[in-house]
Amino acid sequence: MVQKASKEPTLVPLDGVVVLEGEEENCCSPDSVSDCCTPAMGDVHARAGIMVYPFVSGWLDTPAGEVPRVSPVITDADRRGTIAMRVGIGRDSYEITPGLYAFGEPGENSPVIVTCNYKLTFDLLRSTLKKLDLWVVVLDTKGINVWCAAGKGTFGTAEVIKRVKESGVEKVVAHRDLILPQFGAPGVSAHEVKRATGFKVNYGPIRAEDITAYLDAGLVATPSMREATFTLKERVVLIPVEISLLLSPLKWVIPLLFILSGLGPSIWSPSAAVTRGFALFMGLFAGGLGGAVILPLLLPYLFWREFSLKGAAAGAGVTLIGLLLFGGALNWLEALSLMVLGSAVASYAGMNFTGTAPFTSPTSVEKEMRRWVPIQIGAAAAALAAWVGGAFIG
């Protein structure tokens, strides 16, 4: 049975743990966890008044204090979380507390890895590096992966300096080397980190599975470790979240489509709203399919440099196929408006995909957005206007 606290408890996050303060009898027992004891990130369990994330298997006494020891076991709950992230559910809150963690049985000569606090990335390290003894410094990147966080500035120089100092990692290791992911390099000034902390920044390999070989080679990366890939498998796994980004605004867009489709010579027709509205929706669907699915699948074969153009081409292709198969009842203006709409939607979806590609830069993404967002909005508006005009063509 859950006991009442003598006064309102306070959750205090600290280096992967959540300590329940301000209680004499806390609101959680080892056998019972209530809603009042649940931090923002996922399930927890309670032990002696201290609540920890499920991946914390114990505690390591160090000169810097108690450090959470991380379990390498990926549980069903972790897998469900991964699936949820892949389809875009809870992406804004899938994070862990920043700070210092212990993998295995690290000592004073063990390597120090720096990573983000996006739990999907943290879980990848847990499963990939489970045979290594490491210290891991987790930055507060607001739950964003390393590549995107470096572009946004949350995986940056100031955050590295702050976490290194606050974690006390200098007290637990005899060396002064940090290993940062290569994708974090755009956001970090290595010489400033060295000046402020005394730690040298070493940029490790792109892929987590290469870290063992990188360590065995004395922190020397081979050319293949530096090579960014974007294989079909790596692209396909991103498709569900790209689709989810397009689904979000549909609750506002779909009613507009049916309202506009009902406009015509009789001012507004419910039957036209249904029949023409469905056709307009399918044009929108074709654009989403082209930009969020076909573009990732055919990315190497769409030769334009800008993803907006790649998406527009994919959207136009899918929409054209749909019109050839099912568009016999449409007049020329309606068909043209669907082509333009499908291209505009796919162009926008393709531009979103730019941020996932390892061979783009934040500067090029911003430049592309400034150039293409007004064009996409204008094209979509023109397509909808033409669609309404198509109702007046006999």
C-alpha positions as CSV (number, residue, x, y, z in Angstrom):
1,M,0.0,0.0,0.0
2,V,1.3,3.5,-0.8
3,Q,2.0,5.5,2.2
4,K,1.3,9.2,2.5
5,A,4.3,11.5,2.7
6,S,4.6,13.8,5.7
7,K,5.0,16.7,3.3
8,E,5.0,17.2,-0.5
9,P,8.1,15.4,-1.9
10,T,10.4,17.0,-4.5
11,L,12.0,15.1,-7.4
12,V,15.6,16.1,-7.8
13,P,17.4,14.7,-10.9
14,L,21.1,14.0,-10.4
15,D,23.4,12.2,-12.8
16,G,21.0,9.5,-14.0
17,V,19.2,9.2,-10.6
18,V,16.1,10.9,-9.2
19,V,16.4,11.5,-5.5
20,L,13.2,11.9,-3.5
21,E,13.7,14.7,-1.0
22,G,11.7,16.2,1.7
23,E,10.0,13.1,3.1
24,E,10.0,11.0,6.2
25,E,7.9,8.2,4.7
26,N,8.3,8.5,0.9
27,C,5.4,7.9,-1.4
28,C,7.0,4.9,-3.0
29,S,7.9,1.6,-1.5
30,P,10.1,-1.1,-3.2
31,D,7.0,-2.9,-4.2
32,S,4.8,0.0,-5.2
33,V,5.4,2.9,-7.5
34,S,2.8,5.7,-7.7
35,D,2.4,8.5,-10.2
36,C,3.8,11.0,-7.7
37,C,7.2,9.3,-8.0
38,T,7.5,9.2,-11.8
39,P,10.0,11.5,-13.5
40,A,9.6,12.8,-17.0
41,M,11.4,9.9,-18.6
42,G,9.8,6.5,-18.5
43,D,9.4,3.8,-15.8
44,V,11.5,3.9,-12.6
45,H,11.9,1.7,-9.6
46,A,12.4,2.7,-6.0
47,R,15.1,1.5,-3.6
48,A,15.8,2.9,-0.1
49,G,14.1,6.2,-1.0
50,I,16.2,6.7,-4.2
51,M,14.6,6.2,-7.5
52,V,16.8,5.3,-10.5
53,Y,16.2,4.7,-14.2
54,P,15.8,1.0,-15.0
55,F,19.1,0.8,-16.8
56,V,21.0,1.6,-13.6
57,S,22.1,-1.7,-12.2
58,G,24.2,-0.4,-9.2
59,W,26.5,2.2,-7.9
60,L,30.2,2.8,-8.1
61,D,32.0,4.5,-5.3
62,T,34.5,7.0,-6.8
63,P,36.4,10.1,-5.6
64,A,33.7,12.1,-7.5
65,G,31.0,10.4,-5.5
66,E,28.6,7.6,-6.3
67,V,28.3,7.0,-10.1
68,P,25.5,5.0,-11.6
69,R,26.6,1.7,-13.2
70,V,24.8,1.1,-16.4
71,S,23.3,-2.3,-17.3
72,P,24.1,-3.4,-20.9
73,V,20.9,-5.4,-21.1
74,I,18.4,-4.0,-23.5
75,T,14.9,-4.8,-22.1
76,D,11.5,-5.1,-23.8
77,A,10.7,-1.6,-22.4
78,D,13.8,-0.2,-24.2
79,R,12.8,-1.9,-27.4
80,R,9.3,-0.5,-27.1
81,G,10.8,2.9,-26.6
82,T,12.9,2.5,-29.7
83,I,9.9,1.6,-31.8
84,A,8.0,4.6,-30.4
85,M,10.9,6.9,-31.4
86,R,11.0,5.4,-34.9
87,V,7.3,6.3,-35.5
88,G,7.7,9.7,-33.9
89,I,5.9,9.1,-30.5
90,G,7.3,11.0,-27.6
91,R,10.3,12.3,-29.5
92,D,10.5,15.5,-27.5
93,S,10.9,13.8,-24.1
94,Y,13.0,10.6,-24.7
95,E,16.0,11.7,-22.7
96,I,18.1,10.7,-19.7
97,T,19.6,12.9,-17.0
98,P,23.0,14.3,-18.1
99,G,26.1,13.5,-16.0
100,L,28.6,10.8,-15.4
101,Y,27.9,7.1,-15.9
102,A,30.0,3.9,-15.6
103,F,29.9,1.1,-18.2
104,G,31.3,-2.1,-16.9
105,E,34.1,-1.8,-14.2
106,P,35.9,1.4,-15.3
107,G,39.1,2.6,-13.5
108,E,41.5,5.5,-13.6
109,N,42.9,4.4,-17.0
110,S,39.5,3.7,-18.6
111,P,38.4,5.8,-21.6
112,V,36.0,8.7,-21.3
113,I,33.3,8.8,-23.9
114,V,31.1,11.9,-24.4
115,T,27.6,11.5,-25.8
116,C,24.2,13.1,-25.9
117,N,21.2,12.5,-23.6
118,Y,18.9,11.2,-26.3
119,K,18.1,7.7,-24.9
120,L,18.0,6.0,-28.3
121,T,21.7,7.0,-28.7
122,F,22.5,6.0,-25.1
123,D,20.9,2.6,-25.6
124,L,22.9,2.0,-28.8
125,L,26.1,2.7,-26.7
126,R,24.9,0.3,-24.0
127,S,24.3,-2.5,-26.4
128,T,27.4,-1.9,-28.6
129,L,30.0,-1.3,-25.9
130,K,28.8,-3.8,-23.3
131,K,32.1,-5.6,-23.2
132,L,34.1,-2.4,-22.5
133,D,34.9,-0.6,-19.2
134,L,34.2,3.1,-19.8
135,W,33.3,6.3,-18.2
136,V,30.5,8.1,-20.2
137,V,29.8,11.8,-19.8
138,V,26.3,12.6,-21.0
139,L,25.6,16.1,-22.2
140,D,22.3,17.9,-21.9
141,T,21.3,18.1,-25.6
142,K,17.6,18.4,-24.7
143,G,17.0,14.9,-25.9
144,I,18.4,15.5,-29.4
145,N,20.8,13.2,-31.2
146,V,24.5,14.2,-31.6
147,W,24.2,15.2,-35.3
148,C,21.2,17.5,-34.8
149,A,22.4,18.8,-31.4
150,A,25.7,19.8,-32.9
151,G,23.8,21.8,-35.5
152,K,21.5,23.4,-33.0
153,G,24.3,24.2,-30.5
154,T,23.2,21.9,-27.6
155,F,26.1,19.5,-28.3
156,G,28.5,22.4,-28.0
157,T,31.7,23.7,-26.4
158,A,30.0,25.3,-23.4
159,E,28.0,22.2,-22.6
160,V,31.1,19.9,-22.8
161,I,33.0,22.2,-20.5
162,K,30.1,22.4,-18.1
163,R,29.5,18.6,-17.9
164,V,33.1,17.7,-17.6
165,K,33.5,20.1,-14.7
166,E,30.3,19.2,-12.9
167,S,30.7,15.4,-13.4
168,G,34.0,15.4,-11.6
169,V,35.4,13.0,-14.2
170,E,38.9,14.5,-13.6
171,K,38.8,12.9,-10.2
172,V,38.2,9.4,-11.5
173,V,40.7,9.2,-14.3
174,A,44.5,9.6,-14.4
175,H,44.5,10.7,-18.1
176,R,43.1,13.8,-19.8
177,D,41.5,12.5,-23.0
178,L,37.9,12.8,-24.0
179,I,36.4,10.9,-26.9
180,L,33.6,12.7,-28.7
181,P,31.6,11.4,-31.7
182,Q,32.8,12.8,-35.0
183,F,29.3,14.1,-35.7
184,G,29.6,16.4,-32.7
185,A,32.6,18.2,-34.2
186,P,30.7,21.0,-35.8
187,G,29.5,22.2,-32.4
188,V,32.7,21.9,-30.3
189,S,35.9,23.9,-30.2
190,A,38.5,21.5,-29.1
191,H,41.1,24.0,-28.0
192,E,38.5,25.9,-25.8
193,V,37.6,22.6,-24.1
194,K,41.3,21.9,-23.5
195,R,41.9,25.4,-22.1
196,A,38.9,25.3,-19.8
197,T,39.1,21.7,-18.5
198,G,42.6,20.4,-19.2
199,F,41.1,17.5,-21.3
200,K,42.1,16.9,-24.9
201,V,39.3,16.4,-27.3
202,N,39.6,13.3,-29.6
203,Y,37.0,12.8,-32.3
204,G,36.1,9.1,-32.4
205,P,34.6,7.1,-35.2
206,I,31.2,7.9,-36.7
207,R,29.7,4.5,-35.8
208,A,29.5,3.1,-32.3
209,E,30.5,-0.4,-33.5
210,D,33.9,1.0,-34.5
211,I,34.7,2.4,-31.0
212,T,36.3,-0.9,-29.8
213,A,38.7,-1.0,-32.8
214,Y,39.4,2.8,-32.4
215,L,40.4,2.2,-28.7
216,D,42.5,-0.8,-29.6
217,A,44.4,1.3,-32.2
218,G,45.3,3.9,-29.5
219,L,42.6,6.5,-30.5
220,V,43.5,6.4,-34.1
221,A,40.7,6.3,-36.6
222,T,41.0,4.6,-40.0
223,P,39.5,6.3,-43.1
224,S,36.6,3.9,-43.1
225,M,35.7,5.0,-39.5
226,R,35.5,8.6,-40.8
227,E,33.3,7.8,-43.8
228,A,29.7,8.7,-43.4
229,T,27.3,6.3,-45.0
230,F,23.6,6.6,-45.8
231,T,22.7,3.1,-46.9
232,L,19.2,1.9,-47.9
233,K,18.8,0.3,-44.5
234,E,19.8,3.5,-42.8
235,R,17.3,5.5,-44.9
236,V,14.4,3.1,-44.6
237,V,14.5,3.2,-40.8
238,L,13.8,6.9,-40.9
239,I,10.7,6.7,-43.1
240,P,8.2,6.2,-40.2
241,V,9.3,9.3,-38.4
242,E,9.2,11.3,-41.6
243,I,5.6,10.1,-42.1
244,S,4.7,11.1,-38.6
245,L,6.0,14.7,-39.2
246,L,3.5,15.0,-42.1
247,L,0.6,13.4,-40.2
248,S,0.6,16.0,-37.4
249,P,-0.9,19.0,-39.3
250,L,-3.5,16.8,-41.1
251,K,-6.2,17.6,-38.5
252,W,-6.1,21.2,-39.7
253,V,-5.5,20.5,-43.4
254,I,-8.1,17.8,-44.1
255,P,-11.2,20.0,-43.2
256,L,-9.8,22.8,-45.4
257,L,-9.5,20.4,-48.3
258,F,-13.1,19.3,-48.1
259,I,-14.4,22.9,-47.6
260,L,-12.5,24.2,-50.7
261,S,-13.6,21.2,-52.7
262,G,-17.3,22.0,-52.1
263,L,-17.0,25.5,-53.7
264,G,-18.4,25.8,-57.1
265,P,-21.2,27.2,-59.3
266,S,-23.8,26.3,-56.7
267,I,-21.7,28.2,-54.1
268,W,-21.1,25.1,-52.0
269,S,-22.0,21.5,-52.6
270,P,-21.8,18.8,-50.0
271,S,-21.6,16.1,-52.6
272,A,-18.8,17.9,-54.4
273,A,-17.1,18.4,-51.0
274,V,-17.0,14.6,-50.6
275,T,-16.1,13.5,-54.1
276,R,-13.7,16.3,-55.0
277,G,-12.4,16.5,-51.5
278,F,-11.3,12.8,-51.6
279,A,-9.5,13.5,-54.9
280,L,-7.7,16.5,-53.4
281,F,-6.8,14.4,-50.4
282,M,-5.3,11.7,-52.6
283,G,-3.2,14.4,-54.3
284,L,-1.9,15.4,-50.9
285,F,-1.3,11.8,-50.0
286,A,0.7,11.3,-53.3
287,G,2.9,14.2,-52.3
288,G,3.5,12.8,-48.8
289,L,4.2,9.4,-50.3
290,G,6.7,10.8,-52.7
291,G,8.6,13.0,-50.2
292,A,8.6,10.8,-47.1
293,V,8.9,7.3,-48.7
294,I,10.0,7.4,-52.4
295,L,12.7,10.0,-51.8
296,P,14.5,8.0,-49.1
297,L,14.2,4.8,-51.2
298,L,15.5,6.5,-54.4
299,L,17.8,9.1,-52.8
300,P,21.0,8.1,-54.7
301,Y,19.2,8.1,-58.0
302,L,17.6,11.6,-57.7
303,F,20.6,13.6,-59.0
304,W,19.6,17.1,-57.8
305,R,21.7,18.4,-54.9
306,E,18.9,20.1,-53.0
307,F,16.5,17.8,-51.2
308,S,13.6,20.1,-51.9
309,L,14.1,19.4,-55.6
310,K,14.6,15.7,-55.0
311,G,11.3,15.7,-53.1
312,A,9.5,17.7,-55.8
313,A,10.6,15.3,-58.5
314,A,9.5,12.3,-56.4
315,G,6.1,13.9,-55.6
316,A,5.5,14.8,-59.2
317,G,6.3,11.3,-60.3
318,V,4.0,9.6,-57.8
319,T,1.2,12.1,-58.5
320,L,1.5,11.6,-62.2
321,I,1.2,7.8,-61.8
322,G,-1.9,8.3,-59.7
323,L,-3.5,10.6,-62.3
324,L,-2.8,8.2,-65.1
325,L,-4.4,5.4,-63.1
326,F,-7.3,7.1,-61.4
327,G,-7.6,10.7,-62.7
328,G,-9.8,10.1,-65.7
329,A,-12.7,12.1,-64.3
330,L,-10.6,15.2,-63.6
331,N,-10.4,18.1,-66.0
332,W,-7.0,19.6,-67.0
333,L,-7.0,22.3,-64.4
334,E,-7.8,19.9,-61.6
335,A,-5.1,17.5,-62.8
336,L,-2.6,20.3,-63.0
337,S,-3.4,21.6,-59.5
338,L,-2.9,18.1,-58.1
339,M,0.5,17.8,-59.8
340,V,1.5,21.1,-58.3
341,L,0.2,20.3,-54.8
342,G,1.8,16.9,-54.8
343,S,5.2,18.4,-55.8
344,A,4.9,21.1,-53.2
345,V,4.1,18.7,-50.3
346,A,6.9,16.3,-51.4
347,S,9.3,19.1,-51.7
348,Y,8.6,20.1,-48.1
349,A,8.9,16.5,-46.9
350,G,12.2,16.2,-48.8
351,M,13.5,19.3,-47.2
352,N,12.7,17.8,-43.8
353,F,14.7,14.8,-44.7
354,T,17.8,17.0,-45.3
355,G,18.4,17.1,-41.5
356,T,18.8,13.4,-41.3
357,A,21.4,13.1,-44.1
358,P,25.1,12.9,-42.9
359,F,26.4,14.8,-45.9
360,T,24.6,18.1,-45.3
361,S,25.5,20.9,-43.0
362,P,23.4,23.2,-40.8
363,T,24.3,26.1,-43.0
364,S,23.2,24.4,-46.2
365,V,19.9,23.3,-44.5
366,E,19.1,26.9,-43.4
367,K,20.0,28.2,-46.9
368,E,17.7,25.7,-48.5
369,M,14.9,26.5,-46.2
370,R,15.1,30.2,-46.8
371,R,15.0,29.6,-50.6
372,W,12.4,26.9,-50.8
373,V,9.8,27.4,-48.0
374,P,8.3,30.5,-49.7
375,I,8.2,28.6,-53.0
376,Q,6.5,25.6,-51.4
377,I,3.9,27.8,-49.7
378,G,3.2,29.7,-52.9
379,A,2.9,26.6,-55.0
380,A,0.5,24.9,-52.5
381,A,-1.6,28.1,-52.4
382,A,-1.7,28.3,-56.2
383,A,-2.6,24.6,-56.4
384,L,-5.6,25.1,-54.0
385,A,-6.7,28.1,-55.9
386,A,-6.5,26.2,-59.2
387,W,-8.4,23.3,-57.6
388,V,-11.3,25.6,-56.7
389,G,-11.2,27.1,-60.2
390,G,-11.4,23.6,-61.7
391,A,-15.0,23.3,-60.3
392,F,-16.1,26.1,-62.7
393,I,-14.8,24.3,-65.8
394,G,-17.6,22.3,-67.5
